[in-house]
Amino acid sequence: MTANPLKSQTPEMFSMIAHRYDLLNHLLSLNIDRLWRRRLVERSGLPRGGRVLDACAGTGDVAFAFARYADPSEVVGVDLSRAMLEIGKQKALRKKLDGLVRFVEGDVLALPFEDGRFDAVSIAFGLRNLPDYAAPIAEMTRVLVPRGRLLVLEFAPPSRDLYRWGYAFYLGRVIPLVGGAVSGSSEAYGYLASSVGEFLARERVFDLMEAAGLKNVSAKRMTGGIVYLYSGEK
């Protein structure tokens, strides 16, 4: 499959829509995105006082979910979009979590951390936007402690034919229309919708995680198969 040429522009696209990103996440998912992030935290098996890295962190909602539903000593969010990270920092201040949650501008393909730094590493709806899948999975695995867990939350086409048709309509028509109207960038939300259909099959994600050295790889199907939560242990 030919790579989507807009993938190389995703940091700029996310910066353009940063001011409406949180609103549209909740609106377009009917607020189910909050439940998805909570399930991710629960599946992480984070020990008390553990350290967490959230890659492609955006405005920090996964990082804040770890702060709310677990008991970490440190949560770090990494992203290439400075505009997204600035919003995350403002949210951390408002939530009085700036001492626990911090944000770092960086690339998931070359994380600025030593080997075995984190007890859990997550990436939510970010893997499909990267130009390569194997390299970031291997890099996120590198910074995990032994027996630490990698969590990948990602969209996937649903399995039932009728549901697939309705979901395809929602992705292809509704999301670009509503996302474009609210954010001012129909191109960005058109790309985000199309990227879902271009993402890997579940078995291929398993293969990449196992190739990176992860064991006990599994996937939890959520919301009718629209979303999968993958996990694997180092």
C-alpha positions as CSV (number, residue, x, y, z in Angstrom):
1,M,0.0,0.0,0.0
2,T,1.3,3.5,-0.9
3,A,2.1,5.6,2.1
4,N,-0.2,8.6,2.6
5,P,2.0,11.7,1.6
6,L,0.3,13.7,4.3
7,K,2.0,11.6,7.0
8,S,5.1,13.6,6.7
9,Q,3.1,16.7,7.6
10,T,1.3,15.4,10.6
11,P,3.2,17.6,13.2
12,E,2.2,20.7,11.3
13,M,-1.4,19.5,10.9
14,F,-1.8,18.7,14.6
15,S,-0.4,22.1,15.4
16,M,-3.1,23.7,13.2
17,I,-5.9,21.9,15.0
18,A,-4.5,22.0,18.5
19,H,-6.9,24.7,19.7
20,R,-9.9,22.4,18.9
21,Y,-8.4,19.0,19.3
22,D,-9.8,18.1,22.8
23,L,-13.2,19.4,21.9
24,L,-13.4,17.4,18.7
25,N,-12.0,14.2,20.3
26,H,-14.9,14.2,22.8
27,L,-17.5,15.4,20.3
28,L,-16.7,13.0,17.5
29,S,-16.4,10.0,19.8
30,L,-19.5,10.9,21.8
31,N,-17.2,11.1,24.8
32,I,-16.3,7.4,24.6
33,D,-12.7,8.4,24.2
34,R,-12.6,9.0,28.0
35,L,-13.5,5.3,28.6
36,W,-10.9,4.1,26.1
37,R,-8.2,5.9,27.9
38,R,-9.3,4.6,31.3
39,R,-9.2,1.1,30.0
40,L,-5.7,1.7,28.7
41,V,-4.5,2.8,32.2
42,E,-6.2,-0.2,33.8
43,R,-4.5,-2.6,31.3
44,S,-1.1,-1.1,32.0
45,G,-0.6,-2.9,35.3
46,L,1.4,0.1,36.5
47,P,2.9,-0.5,39.9
48,R,2.4,2.0,42.6
49,G,5.0,4.8,42.1
50,G,5.8,3.6,38.6
51,R,7.0,5.8,35.8
52,V,5.0,6.3,32.6
53,L,5.8,7.5,29.1
54,D,3.0,8.5,26.7
55,A,4.3,8.8,23.1
56,C,2.6,11.0,20.6
57,A,1.0,12.6,23.7
58,G,-0.8,15.5,22.0
59,T,-2.5,17.6,24.6
60,G,-1.9,15.1,27.3
61,D,-5.2,13.3,27.9
62,V,-3.6,9.9,28.3
63,A,-1.0,11.3,30.6
64,F,-3.7,12.9,32.8
65,A,-5.6,9.6,32.8
66,F,-2.6,7.9,34.3
67,A,-2.4,10.6,36.9
68,R,-6.1,10.2,37.7
69,Y,-6.6,6.4,37.6
70,A,-3.1,5.1,38.7
71,D,-0.5,6.1,41.3
72,P,2.6,7.0,39.2
73,S,5.6,8.9,40.5
74,E,6.3,10.4,37.0
75,V,4.3,10.8,33.8
76,V,6.1,12.1,30.7
77,G,4.3,13.0,27.5
78,V,6.4,13.2,24.3
79,D,5.2,14.8,21.0
80,L,6.6,16.6,18.0
81,S,3.8,19.3,18.0
82,R,4.9,22.2,20.1
83,A,1.4,23.7,19.9
84,M,-0.2,20.5,21.3
85,L,2.4,20.3,24.1
86,E,1.8,23.9,25.1
87,I,-1.9,23.1,25.6
88,G,-0.9,20.1,27.6
89,K,1.3,22.2,29.9
90,Q,-1.5,24.7,30.5
91,K,-3.9,21.8,31.3
92,A,-1.3,20.4,33.8
93,L,-1.1,23.8,35.5
94,R,-4.9,24.1,35.7
95,K,-5.2,20.6,37.1
96,K,-2.3,21.2,39.6
97,L,-0.5,18.2,38.1
98,D,2.6,20.1,36.7
99,G,4.7,18.5,39.4
100,L,3.7,15.0,38.3
101,V,3.0,15.3,34.6
102,R,5.6,16.9,32.3
103,F,5.9,17.3,28.5
104,V,8.9,16.9,26.3
105,E,9.2,17.9,22.6
106,G,10.6,14.8,20.9
107,D,10.4,12.1,18.3
108,V,9.1,8.6,19.1
109,L,11.6,7.3,16.5
110,A,14.4,8.6,18.7
111,L,13.2,8.9,22.3
112,P,15.4,11.1,24.5
113,F,15.5,8.6,27.3
114,E,17.9,5.8,28.5
115,D,17.1,2.1,28.1
116,G,14.7,0.7,30.7
117,R,13.5,4.0,32.1
118,F,9.7,3.4,32.2
119,D,7.4,0.9,33.8
120,A,4.7,1.5,31.1
121,V,4.8,3.1,27.7
122,S,1.6,4.1,25.8
123,I,0.7,5.5,22.4
124,A,-2.9,6.4,21.7
125,F,-4.2,7.0,18.2
126,G,-0.7,8.0,17.2
127,L,1.0,4.9,15.7
128,R,-1.0,5.0,12.4
129,N,0.2,8.6,11.8
130,L,3.9,7.6,11.8
131,P,5.8,7.0,8.6
132,D,6.9,3.6,9.9
133,Y,5.4,1.2,12.5
134,A,8.2,-1.2,13.4
135,A,10.8,1.4,14.4
136,P,8.6,3.3,17.0
137,I,7.4,0.0,18.5
138,A,11.0,-1.1,18.9
139,E,12.0,2.3,20.3
140,M,9.2,2.3,22.9
141,T,10.1,-1.2,23.9
142,R,13.7,-0.1,24.4
143,V,12.8,2.4,27.1
144,L,10.6,-0.1,29.0
145,V,11.9,-1.9,32.1
146,P,12.0,-5.7,32.0
147,R,8.4,-6.9,32.3
148,G,7.1,-3.4,31.7
149,R,4.1,-3.1,29.4
150,L,3.6,-1.3,26.0
151,L,0.0,-0.2,25.3
152,V,-1.1,0.7,21.9
153,L,-4.6,2.2,21.5
154,E,-5.7,2.5,17.9
155,F,-8.6,2.6,15.5
156,A,-9.5,-0.3,13.2
157,P,-12.3,-1.0,10.7
158,P,-15.2,-2.8,12.5
159,S,-15.9,-6.4,11.5
160,R,-19.6,-6.5,10.7
161,D,-20.5,-5.6,7.1
162,L,-23.5,-3.3,7.9
163,Y,-21.6,-1.7,10.7
164,R,-18.6,-1.3,8.5
165,W,-20.6,0.6,5.9
166,G,-22.1,3.0,8.5
167,Y,-18.7,3.5,10.1
168,A,-17.1,4.1,6.7
169,F,-19.7,6.8,6.0
170,Y,-19.0,8.4,9.4
171,L,-15.2,8.4,8.8
172,G,-15.4,9.5,5.2
173,R,-18.2,12.2,5.4
174,V,-19.1,13.1,9.0
175,I,-15.6,13.5,10.5
176,P,-14.1,15.7,7.8
177,L,-17.3,17.8,7.7
178,V,-17.6,18.3,11.4
179,G,-13.9,18.3,12.2
180,G,-13.2,20.8,9.4
181,A,-16.0,23.1,10.4
182,V,-15.0,23.2,14.1
183,S,-11.2,23.2,13.6
184,G,-10.9,25.2,10.4
185,S,-8.9,22.4,8.7
186,S,-11.0,19.9,6.6
187,E,-7.7,18.5,5.2
188,A,-6.5,17.5,8.6
189,Y,-9.7,15.7,9.5
190,G,-10.0,14.2,6.1
191,Y,-6.5,12.7,6.6
192,L,-7.3,11.5,10.1
193,A,-10.4,9.7,8.8
194,S,-8.6,8.1,5.8
195,S,-5.7,7.0,7.9
196,V,-8.0,4.6,9.9
197,G,-8.7,2.6,6.8
198,E,-5.0,2.4,6.0
199,F,-3.9,1.0,9.3
200,L,-2.7,-2.5,9.9
201,A,-4.7,-5.6,10.5
202,R,-4.6,-6.9,14.1
203,E,-2.4,-9.8,13.3
204,R,0.2,-7.6,11.7
205,V,0.3,-5.4,14.8
206,F,0.9,-8.6,16.8
207,D,3.8,-9.5,14.5
208,L,5.5,-6.1,15.0
209,M,5.2,-6.2,18.7
210,E,6.6,-9.7,19.0
211,A,9.4,-8.8,16.6
212,A,10.3,-6.0,19.0
213,G,10.7,-8.5,21.8
214,L,7.4,-8.2,23.5
215,K,5.7,-11.3,25.0
216,N,2.1,-12.1,25.9
217,V,0.8,-9.8,23.2
218,S,-2.9,-9.4,23.2
219,A,-5.7,-7.1,21.9
220,K,-8.9,-6.0,23.5
221,R,-11.7,-5.2,21.1
222,M,-13.8,-2.2,22.1
223,T,-16.9,-0.3,20.9
224,G,-17.8,-2.9,18.3
225,G,-14.3,-3.3,17.0
226,I,-13.8,0.4,16.2
227,V,-10.9,0.5,18.6
228,Y,-8.3,-2.1,19.7
229,L,-6.2,-1.9,22.8
230,Y,-3.0,-3.8,22.2
231,S,-0.6,-4.8,25.0
232,G,2.6,-6.6,25.3
233,E,5.3,-7.2,28.0
234,K,9.0,-6.7,27.6
